[in-house]
């Protein structure tokens, strides 16, 4: 879609981006998306810049950025005085959170692997996995 491409209705935008219509409306409601032009019948019509903005939001969500983090990042796009250094700080903080989640997931993987290795998986009523889960309570 380039500058000459006709505007898209919300259904076409949803289909093109894979973003649910209600999610697009939500992004508009919380002011991540600018309010689109409307037809005489009240239907939303999204221009090229709004389509690109939605792709930006969706990519950020894919990378696990929170709504507030995305709002901060969009400040740079919207010319609200955010600097590249501020964008880097937001991204570094997010990277730290992702690394912590990876660390926590590796610990979880180790605990689950240990529990599975202790279980023979036979048809007996005693199960080491159940015993371990009860022991943690």
PADO-718779 format. One line per field, with one value per residue: chain; z negated, y, x negated of N, C-alpha, C, CB in turn; residue in one letter; residue number from 0. Coordinates in steps of 0.05 Angstrom, whole numbers, plus 5000, padded with zeros to 4 digits. Last residue first. Glycine has a CB too. Example, Ala and Ser with C-alpha at 12.3 -4.5 7.8 and 13.67 -1.06 7.14 Angstrom:
% residues 2
chain = (A,A)
nz = (4858,4844)
ny = (4955,4886)
nx = (4743,4736)
caz = (4857,4844)
cay = (4979,4910)
cax = (4727,4754)
cz = (4843,4844)
cy = (5001,4934)
cx = (4742,4736)
cbz = (4886,4819)
cby = (4988,4911)
cbx = (4718,4774)
res = (s,a)
n = (1,0)
END
This chain:
% residues 137
chain = (A,A,A,A,A,A,A,A,A,A,A,A,A,A,A,A,A,A,A,A,A,A,A,A,A,A,A,A,A,A,A,A,A,A,A,A,A,A,A,A,A,A,A,A,A,A,A,A,A,A,A,A,A,A,A,A,A,A,A,A,A,A,A,A,A,A,A,A,A,A,A,A,A,A,A,A,A,A,A,A,A,A,A,A,A,A,A,A,A,A,A,A,A,A,A,A,A,A,A,A,A,A,A,A,A,A,A,A,A,A,A,A,A,A,A,A,A,A,A,A,A,A,A,A,A,A,A,A,A,A,A,A,A,A,A,A,A)
nz = (4041,4057,4051,4094,4134,4118,4125,4180,4195,4175,4159,4146,4175,4239,4293,4305,4308,4276,4258,4257,4303,4289,4252,4285,4321,4285,4270,4321,4336,4297,4312,4362,4346,4320,4365,4396,4362,4364,4418,4417,4384,4417,4461,4436,4427,4480,4498,4467,4484,4539,4534,4513,4556,4593,4557,4561,4580,4609,4660,4669,4663,4609,4588,4596,4550,4512,4531,4521,4465,4456,4477,4480,4527,4553,4606,4621,4609,4650,4693,4683,4689,4743,4767,4753,4783,4835,4834,4828,4876,4913,4877,4866,4848,4816,4832,4835,4883,4902,4871,4834,4817,4752,4697,4690,4642,4589,4561,4544,4590,4627,4603,4608,4663,4668,4639,4671,4716,4708,4758,4807,4845,4882,4849,4826,4872,4888,4843,4844,4910,4935,4991,5047,5056,5059,5021,5020,5000)
ny = (4454,4420,4370,4366,4360,4312,4277,4282,4258,4206,4173,4113,4076,4056,4050,4093,4134,4142,4203,4234,4264,4302,4333,4353,4383,4422,4448,4466,4501,4540,4560,4580,4619,4655,4671,4694,4737,4765,4780,4814,4855,4874,4892,4935,4968,4977,5006,5052,5070,5080,5122,5159,5165,5188,5225,5257,5299,5282,5260,5211,5178,5185,5163,5110,5095,5104,5066,5020,5021,5016,4964,4929,4885,4837,4833,4839,4893,4915,4899,4929,4981,4980,4970,5019,5054,5039,5055,5110,5123,5110,5112,5082,5098,5075,5099,5136,5150,5183,5156,5186,5179,5153,5175,5140,5090,5098,5113,5077,5073,5050,5001,4983,4977,4935,4896,4888,4864,4835,4834,4822,4861,4853,4848,4899,4930,4911,4930,4985,5007,5046,5089,5072,5091,5128,5114,5042,4976)
nx = (4941,4903,4925,4959,4920,4898,4941,4949,4900,4901,4959,4992,5022,4993,4981,4924,4887,4844,4816,4772,4775,4814,4786,4745,4775,4795,4747,4729,4770,4764,4714,4730,4766,4731,4701,4741,4754,4707,4707,4751,4732,4690,4720,4745,4702,4686,4731,4728,4677,4687,4722,4686,4651,4684,4734,4796,4827,4870,4875,4897,4853,4844,4890,4888,4862,4903,4940,4911,4911,4966,4974,4911,4880,4874,4869,4922,4928,4896,4928,4974,4955,4939,4989,5014,4982,4996,5049,5042,5018,5060,5124,5187,5250,5309,5374,5415,5436,5397,5338,5284,5215,5196,5158,5097,5083,5080,5126,5162,5194,5158,5152,5206,5210,5173,5200,5245,5220,5155,5107,5088,5081,5123,5168,5170,5177,5227,5257,5250,5229,5175,5162,5120,5053,5015,4977,4985,4983)
caz = (4029,4060,4032,4067,4135,4119,4099,4162,4204,4164,4181,4135,4164,4210,4285,4304,4325,4296,4261,4234,4302,4310,4244,4262,4331,4299,4250,4304,4352,4298,4286,4361,4361,4305,4342,4406,4368,4338,4408,4434,4376,4390,4464,4445,4404,4462,4510,4466,4456,4531,4546,4496,4530,4598,4571,4552,4567,4582,4656,4669,4689,4628,4583,4616,4576,4511,4530,4549,4480,4448,4489,4468,4514,4525,4591,4626,4592,4622,4691,4683,4663,4722,4771,4742,4754,4826,4838,4806,4851,4914,4898,4857,4871,4814,4833,4809,4868,4895,4894,4836,4830,4781,4708,4693,4670,4602,4575,4524,4565,4632,4606,4581,4649,4682,4630,4644,4718,4703,4732,4789,4823,4892,4866,4809,4855,4905,4850,4822,4889,4929,4963,5035,5051,5079,5017,5021,5000)
cay = (4470,4448,4378,4369,4383,4336,4280,4291,4285,4226,4187,4133,4099,4053,4051,4067,4135,4120,4188,4218,4243,4281,4319,4336,4361,4404,4435,4448,4477,4524,4548,4559,4596,4642,4658,4671,4716,4754,4763,4790,4840,4863,4871,4913,4959,4963,4980,5035,5063,5059,5098,5150,5155,5160,5222,5234,5306,5292,5285,5233,5180,5192,5191,5125,5093,5118,5094,5027,5022,5040,4987,4936,4912,4836,4833,4814,4874,4919,4889,4899,4972,4986,4950,4994,5056,5035,5027,5095,5128,5096,5120,5085,5094,5084,5077,5132,5130,5195,5161,5169,5193,5154,5171,5165,5096,5089,5133,5085,5083,5077,5018,4987,4996,4961,4906,4899,4890,4834,4845,4800,4860,4858,4826,4875,4934,4907,4901,4970,5004,5019,5084,5081,5069,5130,5139,5066,5000)
cax = (4963,4897,4905,4971,4938,4881,4929,4970,4907,4882,4946,4974,5036,4996,5009,4938,4910,4842,4841,4777,4755,4820,4810,4738,4759,4814,4765,4713,4764,4788,4718,4709,4776,4753,4688,4726,4774,4716,4685,4752,4755,4684,4701,4761,4717,4668,4725,4752,4682,4668,4731,4709,4641,4675,4709,4781,4802,4875,4861,4915,4866,4823,4884,4903,4848,4878,4947,4917,4885,4952,4988,4936,4881,4881,4844,4909,4942,4889,4900,4975,4966,4920,4968,5024,4982,4968,5043,5056,5004,5034,5105,5159,5233,5281,5355,5401,5450,5423,5355,5309,5237,5195,5185,5112,5089,5055,5110,5141,5206,5169,5128,5194,5227,5168,5174,5248,5234,5184,5115,5093,5062,5095,5160,5168,5153,5204,5256,5239,5248,5186,5166,5145,5072,5036,4992,4970,5000)
cz = (4000,4047,4034,4047,4108,4119,4097,4134,4185,4173,4169,4158,4154,4199,4255,4294,4326,4315,4283,4236,4278,4308,4264,4253,4308,4309,4263,4284,4336,4314,4285,4334,4361,4319,4325,4383,4379,4343,4381,4424,4391,4380,4438,4450,4412,4437,4492,4476,4453,4502,4539,4508,4512,4572,4576,4569,4557,4567,4629,4664,4691,4655,4602,4612,4597,4537,4529,4550,4509,4462,4481,4482,4503,4511,4561,4610,4596,4604,4662,4680,4662,4695,4749,4745,4741,4796,4828,4809,4828,4887,4895,4881,4864,4840,4832,4809,4841,4878,4884,4861,4831,4792,4738,4704,4670,4632,4584,4537,4545,4606,4612,4583,4622,4669,4643,4632,4691,4705,4730,4761,4805,4869,4875,4825,4838,4890,4868,4828,4867,4907,4958,5005,5038,5074,5035,5018,5000)
cy = (4476,4466,4408,4379,4388,4361,4306,4295,4297,4255,4208,4146,4121,4078,4046,4072,4109,4120,4167,4200,4225,4258,4296,4320,4342,4379,4415,4433,4457,4498,4530,4545,4573,4617,4643,4656,4691,4732,4750,4770,4814,4846,4858,4888,4934,4952,4964,5007,5045,5051,5075,5124,5145,5148,5193,5232,5282,5297,5298,5260,5205,5197,5202,5155,5109,5118,5112,5057,5031,5043,5013,4959,4916,4863,4836,4811,4846,4899,4892,4887,4942,4975,4954,4972,5031,5036,5021,5065,5112,5099,5105,5092,5102,5078,5088,5110,5123,5176,5175,5177,5174,5172,5173,5158,5123,5094,5124,5103,5092,5089,5047,5006,5003,4982,4932,4909,4903,4862,4845,4809,4836,4853,4829,4851,4909,4910,4894,4940,4986,5022,5057,5074,5080,5109,5141,5090,5025)
cx = (4959,4918,4898,4950,4952,4899,4912,4958,4928,4888,4927,4959,5017,5009,5012,4966,4926,4865,4837,4802,4759,4800,4816,4762,4752,4799,4783,4730,4748,4784,4742,4710,4755,4763,4708,4713,4761,4736,4693,4730,4757,4707,4694,4744,4734,4683,4706,4746,4707,4672,4713,4721,4663,4664,4703,4756,4787,4850,4866,4902,4883,4835,4863,4899,4862,4863,4922,4925,4890,4925,4974,4949,4910,4881,4849,4883,4930,4902,4890,4948,4966,4930,4946,5003,4993,4967,5015,5051,5016,5019,5079,5141,5205,5266,5326,5381,5437,5440,5381,5324,5261,5218,5185,5139,5104,5059,5083,5120,5185,5179,5136,5169,5216,5184,5167,5222,5237,5196,5145,5101,5065,5075,5131,5157,5149,5178,5233,5238,5237,5207,5180,5146,5097,5058,5016,4988,4982)
cbz = (4033,4089,4038,4058,4156,4144,4092,4161,4233,4173,4199,4115,4142,4197,4300,4287,4353,4281,4269,4209,4301,4338,4242,4238,4345,4321,4235,4291,4377,4310,4264,4366,4390,4300,4324,4427,4388,4320,4405,4464,4380,4371,4478,4472,4393,4452,4537,4482,4439,4535,4577,4496,4515,4620,4556,4554,4545,4567,4678,4648,4694,4629,4554,4615,4585,4489,4505,4560,4478,4418,4480,4437,4535,4511,4601,4656,4599,4613,4710,4709,4660,4721,4799,4757,4745,4838,4868,4806,4844,4937,4897,4843,4895,4790,4858,4789,4884,4920,4909,4811,4859,4793,4695,4712,4683,4597,4557,4514,4553,4653,4629,4568,4647,4712,4636,4625,4731,4676,4728,4788,4806,4903,4891,4797,4838,4929,4864,4797,4900,4919,4949,5050,5034,5106,5020,5048,4976)
cby = (4455,4454,4362,4343,4379,4336,4256,4270,4286,4218,4201,4120,4090,4049,4030,4047,4142,4094,4207,4236,4256,4294,4338,4354,4371,4418,4457,4463,4486,4541,4570,4571,4605,4662,4680,4680,4727,4777,4778,4797,4856,4886,4881,4920,4981,4982,4984,5048,5088,5069,5101,5172,5177,5160,5236,5208,5324,5274,5304,5229,5154,5171,5195,5119,5063,5107,5100,5010,4995,5040,4988,4943,4934,4819,4856,4811,4873,4948,4903,4889,4983,5017,4952,4985,5080,5057,5020,5101,5158,5107,5151,5060,5112,5069,5060,5126,5105,5204,5134,5173,5202,5126,5191,5184,5073,5059,5157,5059,5061,5076,5007,4960,4986,4959,4885,4878,4887,4821,4874,4782,4885,4886,4824,4868,4959,4926,4894,4975,4993,5000,5107,5069,5047,5127,5163,5068,5000)
cbx = (4989,4895,4880,4983,4960,4863,4912,4993,4917,4854,4967,4954,5054,4968,5025,4923,4902,4840,4864,4780,4727,4819,4834,4728,4734,4828,4781,4690,4748,4811,4720,4681,4782,4776,4674,4705,4795,4727,4659,4747,4781,4679,4676,4775,4736,4646,4713,4775,4685,4639,4733,4731,4625,4653,4686,4798,4808,4894,4868,4936,4882,4801,4875,4932,4846,4860,4966,4940,4871,4948,5018,4933,4874,4862,4826,4902,4972,4896,4881,4988,4995,4915,4955,5050,5000,4950,5046,5086,5004,5017,5100,5149,5244,5267,5359,5422,5452,5439,5362,5326,5229,5198,5205,5096,5107,5050,5107,5128,5224,5191,5110,5185,5256,5175,5152,5260,5261,5190,5103,5069,5065,5093,5178,5195,5156,5205,5282,5256,5275,5164,5181,5169,5060,5024,4974,4954,5019)
res = (x,x,x,x,x,x,x,x,x,x,x,x,x,x,x,x,x,x,x,x,x,x,x,x,x,x,x,x,x,x,x,x,x,x,x,x,x,x,x,x,x,x,x,x,x,x,x,x,x,x,x,x,x,x,x,x,x,x,x,x,x,x,x,x,x,x,x,x,x,x,x,x,x,x,x,x,x,x,x,x,x,x,x,x,x,x,x,x,x,x,x,x,x,x,x,x,x,x,x,x,x,x,x,x,x,x,x,x,x,x,x,x,x,x,x,x,x,x,x,x,x,x,x,x,x,x,x,x,x,x,x,x,x,x,x,x,x)
n = (136,135,134,133,132,131,130,129,128,127,126,125,124,123,122,121,120,119,118,117,116,115,114,113,112,111,110,109,108,107,106,105,104,103,102,101,100,99,98,97,96,95,94,93,92,91,90,89,88,87,86,85,84,83,82,81,80,79,78,77,76,75,74,73,72,71,70,69,68,67,66,65,64,63,62,61,60,59,58,57,56,55,54,53,52,51,50,49,48,47,46,45,44,43,42,41,40,39,38,37,36,35,34,33,32,31,30,29,28,27,26,25,24,23,22,21,20,19,18,17,16,15,14,13,12,11,10,9,8,7,6,5,4,3,2,1,0)
END
